[in-house]
Amino acid sequence: MPETLESLLWCAALATWLMLLFRIMGERLKPLSKRFGHLLEVALRLRAK
């Protein structure tokens, strides 16, 4: 039983760290994604003319 509890705690800790990592990555990539979207919009606008 203690081994099962230890495994469960390790999984919970790993899930917590992964959520934090993905949140930080999302915050860092948001400006880059906005810039890429803007460049794509400009390129499509120029192509349509």
N, C-alpha and C positions, 0 to 999 in steps of 0.2 A: 504493500500500500504506500509506504513512503516514497518508493521509487516512482510510482505513478504520479504522486503529488509533485515530486521534483521535476519530472518531465513536463507536467502541466505548467509549472511556474516558469520553466525555461521557455516554453512556447509563448506564454503571455509576455515575457520580457522581450523576446525576439519580435513579436507582433508590435509591441510598443515602439521599439527602436525603428522598425520598418516604417511605421506610420509617421514618426518624426522625420525620418530621412526623406520620405516622399513629400511631406509637407514643405520641408526646406527646399527640396529640388523644384517643387512646383512654384514656390515663391521666386526662386532665382530664374526660372525659365519663362515666367510670365512676361517680363519686358521683352525678352528675345522673341517670343511668340507674337507679340503685338507688332514688333518691327518687321518680322517676316510677313505677317498678314498685310501690313501697309505696303511693303515692297511688291508683294504679289498683286495687290489691288492696282498699284501704279503701273505695273507691267501689263496687266490685262487692259487697263484703260488706254495705254499707248498702243497696244495691239489692235484694239477695236477701232481706233482712228484711221 
